[in-house]
């Protein structure tokens, strides 16, 4: 058993691919009580605040949503990825740990999440789910 150079702190955000942005945004605002934190129309993206975390809605036909393939159903997935905030975020130590576990890192970069802008990258779990690891 190896010691990790970080501890998981919280779920930062969840990304849902949606066919009807207006309907889904209204549901999460009016039924669930989320508030709109930020909208990025050129990406087809709406960030909804859920306490200290966020739910991001991306349109199926937008730049981010198209990357997930077919819409939700037998041939496609609805959840794009989820994000876990890790502390401390020592990129080199985390990469070394993941590499030793046979886990590849991809798409590093600055991204916006529940705690604001921060550096993150993605990994896949054993069944292919995408996880974003983000610094606070």
PyMOL commands that place a pseudoatom at each C-alpha (Angstrom):
pseudoatom trace, name=CA, resn=UNK, resi=1, chain=A, elem=C, hetatm=0, pos=[0.000, 0.000, 0.000]
pseudoatom trace, name=CA, resn=UNK, resi=2, chain=A, elem=C, hetatm=0, pos=[1.470, 3.325, -1.055]
pseudoatom trace, name=CA, resn=UNK, resi=3, chain=A, elem=C, hetatm=0, pos=[0.908, 6.632, 0.665]
pseudoatom trace, name=CA, resn=UNK, resi=4, chain=A, elem=C, hetatm=0, pos=[-0.874, 9.197, -1.459]
pseudoatom trace, name=CA, resn=UNK, resi=5, chain=A, elem=C, hetatm=0, pos=[0.634, 12.699, -1.671]
pseudoatom trace, name=CA, resn=UNK, resi=6, chain=A, elem=C, hetatm=0, pos=[-2.873, 14.201, -1.322]
pseudoatom trace, name=CA, resn=UNK, resi=7, chain=A, elem=C, hetatm=0, pos=[-6.248, 13.670, 0.351]
pseudoatom trace, name=CA, resn=UNK, resi=8, chain=A, elem=C, hetatm=0, pos=[-9.646, 13.984, -1.358]
pseudoatom trace, name=CA, resn=UNK, resi=9, chain=A, elem=C, hetatm=0, pos=[-11.341, 17.077, 0.063]
pseudoatom trace, name=CA, resn=UNK, resi=10, chain=A, elem=C, hetatm=0, pos=[-14.754, 17.334, -1.607]
pseudoatom trace, name=CA, resn=UNK, resi=11, chain=A, elem=C, hetatm=0, pos=[-16.678, 16.807, -4.816]
pseudoatom trace, name=CA, resn=UNK, resi=12, chain=A, elem=C, hetatm=0, pos=[-16.179, 20.050, -6.728]
pseudoatom trace, name=CA, resn=UNK, resi=13, chain=A, elem=C, hetatm=0, pos=[-18.715, 19.635, -9.528]
pseudoatom trace, name=CA, resn=UNK, resi=14, chain=A, elem=C, hetatm=0, pos=[-20.735, 17.221, -11.641]
pseudoatom trace, name=CA, resn=UNK, resi=15, chain=A, elem=C, hetatm=0, pos=[-21.253, 17.750, -15.380]
pseudoatom trace, name=CA, resn=UNK, resi=16, chain=A, elem=C, hetatm=0, pos=[-24.519, 16.688, -17.042]
pseudoatom trace, name=CA, resn=UNK, resi=17, chain=A, elem=C, hetatm=0, pos=[-25.017, 16.599, -20.803]
pseudoatom trace, name=CA, resn=UNK, resi=18, chain=A, elem=C, hetatm=0, pos=[-28.491, 17.926, -21.629]
pseudoatom trace, name=CA, resn=UNK, resi=19, chain=A, elem=C, hetatm=0, pos=[-30.759, 17.997, -24.666]
pseudoatom trace, name=CA, resn=UNK, resi=20, chain=A, elem=C, hetatm=0, pos=[-32.905, 20.918, -23.453]
pseudoatom trace, name=CA, resn=UNK, resi=21, chain=A, elem=C, hetatm=0, pos=[-30.832, 23.528, -21.604]
pseudoatom trace, name=CA, resn=UNK, resi=22, chain=A, elem=C, hetatm=0, pos=[-33.782, 25.791, -20.785]
pseudoatom trace, name=CA, resn=UNK, resi=23, chain=A, elem=C, hetatm=0, pos=[-35.837, 22.974, -19.266]
pseudoatom trace, name=CA, resn=UNK, resi=24, chain=A, elem=C, hetatm=0, pos=[-32.931, 21.504, -17.296]
pseudoatom trace, name=CA, resn=UNK, resi=25, chain=A, elem=C, hetatm=0, pos=[-31.689, 24.882, -16.070]
pseudoatom trace, name=CA, resn=UNK, resi=26, chain=A, elem=C, hetatm=0, pos=[-35.212, 25.787, -14.976]
pseudoatom trace, name=CA, resn=UNK, resi=27, chain=A, elem=C, hetatm=0, pos=[-35.588, 22.463, -13.138]
pseudoatom trace, name=CA, resn=UNK, resi=28, chain=A, elem=C, hetatm=0, pos=[-32.348, 22.861, -11.200]
pseudoatom trace, name=CA, resn=UNK, resi=29, chain=A, elem=C, hetatm=0, pos=[-33.108, 26.530, -10.405]
pseudoatom trace, name=CA, resn=UNK, resi=30, chain=A, elem=C, hetatm=0, pos=[-36.833, 26.373, -9.672]
pseudoatom trace, name=CA, resn=UNK, resi=31, chain=A, elem=C, hetatm=0, pos=[-37.299, 22.841, -8.336]
pseudoatom trace, name=CA, resn=UNK, resi=32, chain=A, elem=C, hetatm=0, pos=[-33.963, 22.112, -6.676]
pseudoatom trace, name=CA, resn=UNK, resi=33, chain=A, elem=C, hetatm=0, pos=[-33.049, 25.691, -5.702]
pseudoatom trace, name=CA, resn=UNK, resi=34, chain=A, elem=C, hetatm=0, pos=[-29.694, 26.050, -7.448]
pseudoatom trace, name=CA, resn=UNK, resi=35, chain=A, elem=C, hetatm=0, pos=[-28.526, 29.470, -8.612]
pseudoatom trace, name=CA, resn=UNK, resi=36, chain=A, elem=C, hetatm=0, pos=[-26.800, 30.322, -11.882]
pseudoatom trace, name=CA, resn=UNK, resi=37, chain=A, elem=C, hetatm=0, pos=[-23.152, 31.027, -11.093]
pseudoatom trace, name=CA, resn=UNK, resi=38, chain=A, elem=C, hetatm=0, pos=[-21.834, 31.555, -14.622]
pseudoatom trace, name=CA, resn=UNK, resi=39, chain=A, elem=C, hetatm=0, pos=[-22.913, 30.971, -18.227]
pseudoatom trace, name=CA, resn=UNK, resi=40, chain=A, elem=C, hetatm=0, pos=[-20.552, 30.326, -21.130]
pseudoatom trace, name=CA, resn=UNK, resi=41, chain=A, elem=C, hetatm=0, pos=[-22.787, 30.308, -24.236]
pseudoatom trace, name=CA, resn=UNK, resi=42, chain=A, elem=C, hetatm=0, pos=[-20.029, 29.620, -26.802]
pseudoatom trace, name=CA, resn=UNK, resi=43, chain=A, elem=C, hetatm=0, pos=[-19.381, 26.308, -24.990]
pseudoatom trace, name=CA, resn=UNK, resi=44, chain=A, elem=C, hetatm=0, pos=[-23.069, 25.536, -24.334]
pseudoatom trace, name=CA, resn=UNK, resi=45, chain=A, elem=C, hetatm=0, pos=[-22.271, 25.597, -20.596]
pseudoatom trace, name=CA, resn=UNK, resi=46, chain=A, elem=C, hetatm=0, pos=[-24.168, 26.782, -17.516]
pseudoatom trace, name=CA, resn=UNK, resi=47, chain=A, elem=C, hetatm=0, pos=[-22.597, 26.549, -14.030]
pseudoatom trace, name=CA, resn=UNK, resi=48, chain=A, elem=C, hetatm=0, pos=[-25.209, 26.074, -11.277]
pseudoatom trace, name=CA, resn=UNK, resi=49, chain=A, elem=C, hetatm=0, pos=[-24.279, 26.623, -7.621]
pseudoatom trace, name=CA, resn=UNK, resi=50, chain=A, elem=C, hetatm=0, pos=[-25.202, 23.835, -5.154]
pseudoatom trace, name=CA, resn=UNK, resi=51, chain=A, elem=C, hetatm=0, pos=[-23.939, 25.022, -1.773]
pseudoatom trace, name=CA, resn=UNK, resi=52, chain=A, elem=C, hetatm=0, pos=[-20.157, 24.758, -1.970]
pseudoatom trace, name=CA, resn=UNK, resi=53, chain=A, elem=C, hetatm=0, pos=[-20.277, 22.551, -5.088]
pseudoatom trace, name=CA, resn=UNK, resi=54, chain=A, elem=C, hetatm=0, pos=[-21.618, 22.968, -8.605]
pseudoatom trace, name=CA, resn=UNK, resi=55, chain=A, elem=C, hetatm=0, pos=[-23.642, 21.187, -11.265]
pseudoatom trace, name=CA, resn=UNK, resi=56, chain=A, elem=C, hetatm=0, pos=[-22.566, 22.101, -14.778]
pseudoatom trace, name=CA, resn=UNK, resi=57, chain=A, elem=C, hetatm=0, pos=[-25.049, 21.663, -17.620]
pseudoatom trace, name=CA, resn=UNK, resi=58, chain=A, elem=C, hetatm=0, pos=[-23.642, 21.298, -21.142]
pseudoatom trace, name=CA, resn=UNK, resi=59, chain=A, elem=C, hetatm=0, pos=[-25.781, 21.141, -24.268]
pseudoatom trace, name=CA, resn=UNK, resi=60, chain=A, elem=C, hetatm=0, pos=[-25.476, 18.009, -26.399]
pseudoatom trace, name=CA, resn=UNK, resi=61, chain=A, elem=C, hetatm=0, pos=[-24.888, 20.143, -29.495]
pseudoatom trace, name=CA, resn=UNK, resi=62, chain=A, elem=C, hetatm=0, pos=[-22.343, 22.476, -27.868]
pseudoatom trace, name=CA, resn=UNK, resi=63, chain=A, elem=C, hetatm=0, pos=[-18.552, 22.175, -28.038]
pseudoatom trace, name=CA, resn=UNK, resi=64, chain=A, elem=C, hetatm=0, pos=[-18.288, 20.300, -24.723]
pseudoatom trace, name=CA, resn=UNK, resi=65, chain=A, elem=C, hetatm=0, pos=[-21.413, 18.156, -25.154]
pseudoatom trace, name=CA, resn=UNK, resi=66, chain=A, elem=C, hetatm=0, pos=[-20.473, 16.887, -28.631]
pseudoatom trace, name=CA, resn=UNK, resi=67, chain=A, elem=C, hetatm=0, pos=[-17.331, 15.324, -27.161]
pseudoatom trace, name=CA, resn=UNK, resi=68, chain=A, elem=C, hetatm=0, pos=[-19.508, 12.814, -25.261]
pseudoatom trace, name=CA, resn=UNK, resi=69, chain=A, elem=C, hetatm=0, pos=[-20.988, 11.250, -28.386]
pseudoatom trace, name=CA, resn=UNK, resi=70, chain=A, elem=C, hetatm=0, pos=[-24.676, 10.377, -28.674]
pseudoatom trace, name=CA, resn=UNK, resi=71, chain=A, elem=C, hetatm=0, pos=[-27.101, 11.779, -26.136]
pseudoatom trace, name=CA, resn=UNK, resi=72, chain=A, elem=C, hetatm=0, pos=[-28.202, 9.900, -23.036]
pseudoatom trace, name=CA, resn=UNK, resi=73, chain=A, elem=C, hetatm=0, pos=[-29.579, 6.455, -23.769]
pseudoatom trace, name=CA, resn=UNK, resi=74, chain=A, elem=C, hetatm=0, pos=[-28.414, 3.066, -24.929]
pseudoatom trace, name=CA, resn=UNK, resi=75, chain=A, elem=C, hetatm=0, pos=[-25.683, 4.522, -27.179]
pseudoatom trace, name=CA, resn=UNK, resi=76, chain=A, elem=C, hetatm=0, pos=[-24.504, 7.508, -25.122]
pseudoatom trace, name=CA, resn=UNK, resi=77, chain=A, elem=C, hetatm=0, pos=[-23.764, 8.760, -21.656]
pseudoatom trace, name=CA, resn=UNK, resi=78, chain=A, elem=C, hetatm=0, pos=[-25.284, 11.596, -19.702]
pseudoatom trace, name=CA, resn=UNK, resi=79, chain=A, elem=C, hetatm=0, pos=[-22.600, 12.240, -17.088]
pseudoatom trace, name=CA, resn=UNK, resi=80, chain=A, elem=C, hetatm=0, pos=[-19.500, 13.675, -18.672]
pseudoatom trace, name=CA, resn=UNK, resi=81, chain=A, elem=C, hetatm=0, pos=[-17.241, 13.631, -15.601]
pseudoatom trace, name=CA, resn=UNK, resi=82, chain=A, elem=C, hetatm=0, pos=[-17.072, 14.491, -11.929]
pseudoatom trace, name=CA, resn=UNK, resi=83, chain=A, elem=C, hetatm=0, pos=[-14.440, 16.527, -10.172]
pseudoatom trace, name=CA, resn=UNK, resi=84, chain=A, elem=C, hetatm=0, pos=[-12.722, 15.898, -6.846]
pseudoatom trace, name=CA, resn=UNK, resi=85, chain=A, elem=C, hetatm=0, pos=[-10.781, 18.663, -5.137]
pseudoatom trace, name=CA, resn=UNK, resi=86, chain=A, elem=C, hetatm=0, pos=[-7.503, 17.345, -3.716]
pseudoatom trace, name=CA, resn=UNK, resi=87, chain=A, elem=C, hetatm=0, pos=[-5.203, 18.921, -1.128]
pseudoatom trace, name=CA, resn=UNK, resi=88, chain=A, elem=C, hetatm=0, pos=[-2.381, 19.617, -1.353]
pseudoatom trace, name=CA, resn=UNK, resi=89, chain=A, elem=C, hetatm=0, pos=[-2.225, 19.834, -5.125]
pseudoatom trace, name=CA, resn=UNK, resi=90, chain=A, elem=C, hetatm=0, pos=[1.409, 19.017, -5.831]
pseudoatom trace, name=CA, resn=UNK, resi=91, chain=A, elem=C, hetatm=0, pos=[1.165, 18.159, -9.513]
pseudoatom trace, name=CA, resn=UNK, resi=92, chain=A, elem=C, hetatm=0, pos=[4.457, 16.261, -9.745]
pseudoatom trace, name=CA, resn=UNK, resi=93, chain=A, elem=C, hetatm=0, pos=[3.757, 14.150, -6.642]
pseudoatom trace, name=CA, resn=UNK, resi=94, chain=A, elem=C, hetatm=0, pos=[0.217, 13.365, -7.804]
pseudoatom trace, name=CA, resn=UNK, resi=95, chain=A, elem=C, hetatm=0, pos=[1.381, 12.430, -11.310]
pseudoatom trace, name=CA, resn=UNK, resi=96, chain=A, elem=C, hetatm=0, pos=[4.084, 10.175, -9.853]
pseudoatom trace, name=CA, resn=UNK, resi=97, chain=A, elem=C, hetatm=0, pos=[1.546, 8.462, -7.576]
pseudoatom trace, name=CA, resn=UNK, resi=98, chain=A, elem=C, hetatm=0, pos=[-0.948, 7.929, -10.388]
pseudoatom trace, name=CA, resn=UNK, resi=99, chain=A, elem=C, hetatm=0, pos=[1.733, 6.664, -12.762]
pseudoatom trace, name=CA, resn=UNK, resi=100, chain=A, elem=C, hetatm=0, pos=[2.873, 4.131, -10.156]
pseudoatom trace, name=CA, resn=UNK, resi=101, chain=A, elem=C, hetatm=0, pos=[-0.733, 2.896, -10.022]
pseudoatom trace, name=CA, resn=UNK, resi=102, chain=A, elem=C, hetatm=0, pos=[-0.913, 2.583, -13.812]
pseudoatom trace, name=CA, resn=UNK, resi=103, chain=A, elem=C, hetatm=0, pos=[-3.254, 5.566, -14.173]
pseudoatom trace, name=CA, resn=UNK, resi=104, chain=A, elem=C, hetatm=0, pos=[-2.689, 7.962, -17.087]
pseudoatom trace, name=CA, resn=UNK, resi=105, chain=A, elem=C, hetatm=0, pos=[-3.241, 11.710, -16.719]
pseudoatom trace, name=CA, resn=UNK, resi=106, chain=A, elem=C, hetatm=0, pos=[-4.660, 13.720, -19.617]
pseudoatom trace, name=CA, resn=UNK, resi=107, chain=A, elem=C, hetatm=0, pos=[-5.821, 17.242, -20.547]
pseudoatom trace, name=CA, resn=UNK, resi=108, chain=A, elem=C, hetatm=0, pos=[-4.050, 19.284, -17.856]
pseudoatom trace, name=CA, resn=UNK, resi=109, chain=A, elem=C, hetatm=0, pos=[-5.036, 22.943, -17.608]
pseudoatom trace, name=CA, resn=UNK, resi=110, chain=A, elem=C, hetatm=0, pos=[-6.665, 25.812, -15.742]
pseudoatom trace, name=CA, resn=UNK, resi=111, chain=A, elem=C, hetatm=0, pos=[-10.409, 25.344, -15.219]
pseudoatom trace, name=CA, resn=UNK, resi=112, chain=A, elem=C, hetatm=0, pos=[-13.266, 26.961, -13.371]
pseudoatom trace, name=CA, resn=UNK, resi=113, chain=A, elem=C, hetatm=0, pos=[-15.094, 25.059, -10.622]
pseudoatom trace, name=CA, resn=UNK, resi=114, chain=A, elem=C, hetatm=0, pos=[-16.876, 25.534, -7.306]
pseudoatom trace, name=CA, resn=UNK, resi=115, chain=A, elem=C, hetatm=0, pos=[-13.760, 26.983, -5.649]
pseudoatom trace, name=CA, resn=UNK, resi=116, chain=A, elem=C, hetatm=0, pos=[-12.947, 29.241, -8.612]
pseudoatom trace, name=CA, resn=UNK, resi=117, chain=A, elem=C, hetatm=0, pos=[-10.201, 28.904, -11.179]
pseudoatom trace, name=CA, resn=UNK, resi=118, chain=A, elem=C, hetatm=0, pos=[-7.548, 26.268, -10.574]
pseudoatom trace, name=CA, resn=UNK, resi=119, chain=A, elem=C, hetatm=0, pos=[-5.274, 23.766, -12.226]
pseudoatom trace, name=CA, resn=UNK, resi=120, chain=A, elem=C, hetatm=0, pos=[-6.660, 20.300, -12.900]
pseudoatom trace, name=CA, resn=UNK, resi=121, chain=A, elem=C, hetatm=0, pos=[-6.286, 17.214, -15.046]
pseudoatom trace, name=CA, resn=UNK, resi=122, chain=A, elem=C, hetatm=0, pos=[-8.330, 14.150, -15.884]
pseudoatom trace, name=CA, resn=UNK, resi=123, chain=A, elem=C, hetatm=0, pos=[-7.989, 10.416, -15.276]
pseudoatom trace, name=CA, resn=UNK, resi=124, chain=A, elem=C, hetatm=0, pos=[-10.198, 7.389, -16.002]
pseudoatom trace, name=CA, resn=UNK, resi=125, chain=A, elem=C, hetatm=0, pos=[-11.426, 4.884, -13.432]
pseudoatom trace, name=CA, resn=UNK, resi=126, chain=A, elem=C, hetatm=0, pos=[-11.298, 1.138, -14.282]
pseudoatom trace, name=CA, resn=UNK, resi=127, chain=A, elem=C, hetatm=0, pos=[-14.718, 1.260, -15.989]
pseudoatom trace, name=CA, resn=UNK, resi=128, chain=A, elem=C, hetatm=0, pos=[-13.913, 4.312, -18.098]
pseudoatom trace, name=CA, resn=UNK, resi=129, chain=A, elem=C, hetatm=0, pos=[-15.589, 7.030, -16.024]
pseudoatom trace, name=CA, resn=UNK, resi=130, chain=A, elem=C, hetatm=0, pos=[-13.772, 10.346, -16.277]
pseudoatom trace, name=CA, resn=UNK, resi=131, chain=A, elem=C, hetatm=0, pos=[-12.605, 11.988, -13.054]
pseudoatom trace, name=CA, resn=UNK, resi=132, chain=A, elem=C, hetatm=0, pos=[-11.129, 15.472, -12.832]
pseudoatom trace, name=CA, resn=UNK, resi=133, chain=A, elem=C, hetatm=0, pos=[-8.637, 16.065, -10.003]
pseudoatom trace, name=CA, resn=UNK, resi=134, chain=A, elem=C, hetatm=0, pos=[-8.459, 19.780, -9.154]
pseudoatom trace, name=CA, resn=UNK, resi=135, chain=A, elem=C, hetatm=0, pos=[-6.472, 21.950, -6.815]
pseudoatom trace, name=CA, resn=UNK, resi=136, chain=A, elem=C, hetatm=0, pos=[-8.430, 24.208, -4.469]
for i in range(1, 136): cmd.bond("trace and resi %d" % i, "trace and resi %d" % (i + 1))
show_as sticks, trace
zoom trace
